[in-house]
């Protein structure tokens, strides 16, 4: 089970945001992608933040009330982003996720620090489920 790697279960085409994007544009992207959040990247694909539904909801209430979309992703995003590497262990990540940690982690290339995907709790559960199914097919 230790051989399960993040790169084997990550989403290589996640929804991403630009720090200068309006919140209403970000909301449209998020709803279309059916994700609960995503990394904010700069022009070189380096992660500069993370935007979640929770980060957006308070500001979007004001946008809806005043009909003024003056907020940007950069104003709402969290800048302290926890990331993982593609060769990290799914099991170690599952242990980290079992606490009150993020539900989505950007996957960042170890050499270039560029975003290459995201991995979610559901992806981790899929990996564990596949391993459990394998265990019962080939009992020890």
N, C-alpha and C positions, 0 to 999 in steps of 0.2 A: 504494500500500500504506500510505502515511502516513495515509490517511483512515480506516483501521480504528480504531474507538474502543472503549474498555473497555465503555461502556454498551450496545453492540450485541451483546456476547457474554457479559456477566455473568449470574449467577443472581440474579434479583431476589427470590427467596424462599429464602434460605439458612437452615440450622439456626443458631439463636443460643442463647446461654446467659445466665442471670442469675447474677450473682456469688454469690448466696446459695443457689443450687441445690446439692443433694448431688451428689457425683461419680457415684453409681450412676444417678441420674436423667439426668445429662449423658451417661453412657455409653449408656443406652437411646436417647436422642435421636440421638446420633451414629451408632449402629448402624442405627437405623431410616432415617435420612437417607442412609446409605451415603456419608458424607463423612469425611475424615480430620481434620477440625477445623472450628472456627467461631468467629466473633466473640462476645465477651462484651459485652453492652450493658446500660446502665442504663435507668431508667424513661423517659428522654427519647430513647432509641434512639441515644445516643452510645456509641461504642466505648470501653470501659474496659480491654479485655484481649483475649486470644486463647487458646483452649483447643484443644490438639491431642491426638491419640492418644498421642503421645510424652510429653506433659506428664502424662497421666493414668495411664499404665501402672504406674509404681512404686507410687503411692498405692493403686491398685486392687488390686494384689497383696496389700497389707496388709488392705484391706477384705475380700477373699475369705478370707484366712487367719484373721483375728480375728472375722469376721462382724459388724463394727462399721463403719457408714457415717458416720464423723464428719467427713470432709473435705468442704469446699465447693469450688465452681468458683473462687471468689475466692482460695483458698489455693494453687491449682495453676496458675492462668492466668499467661501472660506479660503483663506490662504494657507492654512496649515494642513496640507494634504498628505495623508498616509498613502504610500505607493508600495507595490510589490514588483518583483522581477519575474520574467517569464520562466526561469528555472527554479523558482521557489516551490516548496512542497505544498501541495493542496492540504495535507494533514496539518501542517504547521499553521497555515492560513485559517483552516477550520477552527483550530484551537484559539487563535486570535479573535476570530469572528464570534466565538461563543460568548464573549463578554459584550459590553456595550460599545462595540467598535462600529465603524461604518459598515453599511450593507453592500457598498460598491467600492472597489479599489481600482485605481488606474494602474495599468501594467506598463512599466517604463523600462526601456532598453538600458541595460546596465552600463554600456559603454557610451552611448550618445545622450542619455537622459531624455530621449524622446518617447512620447506616448505611442504604444503599439497595440493597446487594447484596454479592456476593463474586465474584471471578474466580479461576479455578484455572489451573494449567498446561495442563490438558486443554482448557479454554475458549480459551486462547491458541493452542494447537495447532490447534483447530478453525478459528479465524480464519485462520491461516496456510494451512491445507489448502484452505479455500474460495478464498483468493487464488491459490494454485497452480493449482487447477482452472480458475479464471477466466483465468489467463494462457494456458493451453493451448487454451481455447475461442476466445480472441481474441488470437492472437499479434501481437507488435509488428512 
